[in-house]
């Protein structure tokens, strides 16, 4: 697993759901698209 992805996953598990939702609301459409893609990679 790439260290970058590992760091992202560790960060995501370290923050609360509320903070995650706030980040998503303030993220640019591109960042949100990338975030959704990370959660649901294309098969």
Phi, psi and omega in degrees: 000129180302141183299327180297312180296322179299317180296319179298316181295320180295320179293318181297322181282344183273339182262160181278164180296323179299314180296323180296317180294320179297317180298318180296321181293327182267350182287152176289158181306324181294316180295320180294320178299316180296321180296313180296322180295323179294323180285325183229074181299145179294138182271000000 
